[in-house]
Amino acid sequence: MTTAERPPLSKKDYKTDQEVRWCPGCGDYAILNAVQGAFARLQKQLHETVIISGIGCSSRFPYYMETYGFHTIHGRAPAVATGVKVAHPELDVWVVTGDGDAMSIGGNHFIHAMRRNVGLKILMFNNRIYGLTKGQYSPTSEQGKVTKSTPMGSVDYPFVPIALAIGAGASFIARGVDVFGPHLEEVIVKASAHTGTAMVEIYQNCNIFNDGAYDGFTDKDVRTERVLYLEHGKPLLFGSKQDRGIRFDQDFRPQLVSSATGDLGAAYVWDETLDNPAPAMALASMSEADMPVPIGVFRRRVRPAFETLVNAQLEQAKASKQETLQELLLQGETWVVK
């Protein structure tokens, strides 16, 4: 059956018969809805799509998607997904992970997926807590966070996942928020279109162990004044009247500008394709206490995908004079140990 002959899929076609078992009110429900909506918009075929997860609340995701799926082990989802993508580059491979799964035990696999530019779409749910294991602080918990494992407050400096991905050389980096459904769906659509690794951090509320972690900029009463939407080719403006903005000084330190001070025209025009990562890093590292929270696409660069390069080498090896794998492995300098 050709693509044109396939019946159109709706959002419900991506839902399984499994009962969705997250805590009532969990932000994961909103993310699941946004992913199913994005997949329906893109008409992703069920038999061509694979969702691979690690361990954590978010990692139940494959059970709720009517696609191929694999619930793997703690932190290793990118490694398993890399194997799937290299072996079957025609498949659409997605990784669902959490801040604990990806930033702690899985940190090594996470950064090397970025570095290699494997054709994976990584959705990292960040609730700044370990939810599945009942409320310990995570690698993204803010300093001073009081949890079951830090009764006097965490002394750790937290990871900033966007900044980590930039440092690891990710070619597509974005951020969405669970309660900003339409925007999150649009970000997922953009990530899907990218060739190579697309990493999307999703701020997600854990209403049991870290409720209200993002209320300071997601509540309806404050969000227009506290959220900075990144739009390619447009100035970095925010506020209900778009009367405030962000510029950078010569050291790429972000500074506030406004119509009240007469320097709004100096607001930086966002370019997600810029070769220099400094503006993206500066925005990722801004303090949430006194600066707006940026969401949208931070970085989008075109680079060959890992699986394309690997499979090109395989084809080259097959076409070479080496007739067997043994001959290929023994070419060059070898030693015989007796």
Phi, psi and omega in degrees: 000129179282167180301321181294332183273350181286137177292143180296144180260141176254174182302322183292340179291343179266358180270142179263179177272007181278139175292128180285115189244069167248164179299141177305131180089358180295143179293345180298329179299316181294322179293317177302316180297320180293320179295315179296324177294317179294318180297322178293319177300322183273353181054048177292131181278134187300321184279356179250003186241136180231132176242123184240132182232167178257242179230140180140174180303316182298333189282003169282355186310314183301333180294336188256005179243127183279054177232184168290149181203160181210118176267104190264213184250169190303117174082352189259007181304316179299326180292315178295317181295325177298317177299318179296315184291322179290319181288326182224074184298343180285344181280151177265105190252126181240144176243129175246126185213175179237176182295325176287315181298317186270324188269344182252265184296333181261011185303319181295315179295323181298309185291328181282334171296320177296311184300318183283339183063047176292145183286058179249151172249110186257118176257110182254109179282124183241101175254004176060033180198159168270105183276315185298323181265015165080041161100027171279159178290151183245175180296347178252003177295141182291153179298136183092359182295124178269119179223184179296331180261355176225068185297338178256009180099138181291136175263356181290147167273130186281153168291147167250102188305321179297315180296321178298317179295322177297313180297330180277357176086024180300141183267347175214124182223132181212167177222138174227178181227140184304319185276355175260068190307303182301319179294317179297318178299320180293321178297319179296321177298317179295319179298321181298327183283349185279142174266122184109193182286125173245116181252124178240114172276133181238112175293126188224130182278130170256100188284356178264311187249349179208046186297136176080017182301331184244013182301332183298343176225356180257340178302142184301331182286342186235347191298325181293336180266348189241352184249133177250111179275123178276118180232121184302128178082004181241151180293153181280086181244151177208176183102156183299332179251010182052042185254010175227157183203184181236135168233172178239142174277186185295342178259015181059034170271129182289141179226148179277140172232161181203164176290333181293326180264358174079012182242022181298330180295346179274001180302137184291135176273122188285134178227101183286350181261004185301137179292323180284121181279358187301314179299319179295318179295321180296317179291320181297330186264003181296146177287131177287343184290321185231009179228158177291160181263117182281137173225155184119204183269119178275324188206138178212109182234148181262119176217151177299142180281148182305313184293329177295315180292319180297313182291332174294322176295321179298317179294322178295320179295320180296327183272355182281178182286341178294122185272338182228162176297323179299317179294323179294317181291331185265006179287154182085209183280123177226160179230145175250120181263122180251000000 
